[in-house]
Amino acid sequence: MLNEVTNQLYSGLADGFDQSFWLWNVSAGKKMLKNRRGEIKMSVFDLLKQNQSIARNIGETYIEDVQTQVLQQYFMLTFTYTLRNFGQAAKRNAGETPTLQRR
């Protein structure tokens, strides 16, 4: 199980833009198949539904604070298969002496 918690703090911006929120991502996985080569994992992003996006744009004649809508809580199911011994056949063949053929 993996927990990742971060706090985002925006301060010094225009009225209504100063804020603080928590991002909490959680995932849990289970190894499976022969030699534990497969893994199925369930992840939840933004568990608290607090994700926000705030940006400050500064030009020569203006300062602009912008809040945009972002993807909030979502779930993801992943399956990973680990390839082991990839390229072993090439290593075995590398030790053989090549034969020359004449035509």
C-alpha positions as CSV (number, residue, x, y, z in Angstrom):
1,M,0.0,0.0,0.0
2,L,1.3,3.4,-0.9
3,N,0.1,6.7,0.6
4,E,1.2,10.1,-0.7
5,V,0.0,13.2,1.1
6,T,1.0,16.8,0.1
7,N,-0.2,20.2,1.1
8,Q,-0.4,23.0,-1.5
9,L,-0.3,26.6,-0.1
10,Y,-1.0,29.6,-2.3
11,S,-0.5,33.0,-0.6
12,G,0.2,36.6,-1.5
13,L,-2.3,36.5,-4.4
14,A,-5.4,38.5,-5.0
15,D,-8.4,38.4,-2.7
16,G,-10.1,34.9,-2.8
17,F,-7.0,33.2,-4.3
18,D,-5.0,32.6,-1.1
19,Q,-5.8,29.1,-0.1
20,S,-4.4,25.8,1.2
21,F,-5.5,22.3,0.3
22,W,-4.4,18.7,0.7
23,L,-3.7,16.2,-2.0
24,W,-3.9,12.6,-0.9
25,N,-3.2,9.7,-3.3
26,V,-3.5,6.1,-2.3
27,S,-2.8,2.8,-4.1
28,A,-2.7,-0.8,-3.2
29,G,-1.5,-3.7,-5.4
30,K,-1.4,-7.5,-5.4
31,K,1.4,-9.6,-7.1
32,M,0.1,-12.6,-9.0
33,L,0.9,-15.2,-11.7
34,K,3.9,-17.5,-11.9
35,N,7.1,-16.0,-10.2
36,R,5.0,-13.0,-9.2
37,R,5.4,-11.5,-12.6
38,G,2.0,-9.8,-12.7
39,E,0.6,-7.1,-10.5
40,I,-2.9,-5.6,-10.3
41,K,-3.1,-2.3,-8.6
42,M,-6.0,0.0,-7.7
43,S,-5.2,3.7,-7.2
44,V,-7.2,6.7,-6.0
45,F,-6.0,10.2,-6.8
46,D,-7.2,13.2,-4.9
47,L,-9.0,11.2,-2.2
48,L,-10.2,14.3,-0.5
49,K,-11.5,16.0,-3.7
50,Q,-9.6,19.2,-3.0
51,N,-7.3,19.6,-6.0
52,Q,-7.2,23.1,-7.5
53,S,-5.1,25.0,-10.0
54,I,-4.0,28.6,-9.4
55,A,-1.5,30.5,-11.5
56,R,-0.2,34.1,-11.5
57,N,0.6,35.7,-14.8
58,I,2.7,38.8,-14.8
59,G,3.1,41.1,-17.9
60,E,4.6,44.5,-18.4
61,T,1.3,46.3,-17.5
62,Y,-0.7,43.8,-15.5
63,I,-0.7,41.0,-12.8
64,E,-3.4,38.3,-13.3
65,D,-4.4,35.6,-10.9
66,V,-6.2,32.7,-12.6
67,Q,-7.9,29.7,-11.1
68,T,-8.8,26.9,-13.6
69,Q,-10.8,23.8,-13.3
70,V,-8.8,20.6,-12.9
71,L,-9.4,16.9,-12.8
72,Q,-10.3,16.0,-9.2
73,Q,-10.8,12.6,-7.7
74,Y,-10.4,9.6,-10.0
75,F,-9.8,5.9,-9.8
76,M,-7.4,3.9,-11.9
77,L,-7.0,0.1,-12.2
78,T,-3.7,-1.1,-13.7
79,F,-2.2,-4.4,-14.6
80,T,1.6,-4.7,-15.0
81,Y,3.4,-7.7,-16.3
82,T,7.2,-7.9,-15.7
83,L,9.3,-9.3,-18.6
84,R,12.3,-11.0,-17.1
85,N,15.3,-12.5,-19.0
86,F,14.5,-10.3,-21.9
87,G,17.3,-10.7,-24.4
88,Q,18.6,-13.9,-23.0
89,A,18.5,-15.7,-26.3
90,A,20.6,-13.0,-27.9
91,K,23.2,-13.4,-25.1
92,R,23.3,-17.2,-25.6
93,N,23.8,-16.8,-29.4
94,A,26.5,-14.2,-28.8
95,G,28.9,-16.9,-27.5
96,E,28.6,-19.0,-30.6
97,T,31.2,-18.7,-33.4
98,P,29.6,-17.5,-36.6
99,T,30.2,-19.8,-39.6
100,L,31.1,-18.4,-43.0
101,Q,29.3,-19.7,-46.0
102,R,30.5,-19.4,-49.6
103,R,28.4,-19.2,-52.6
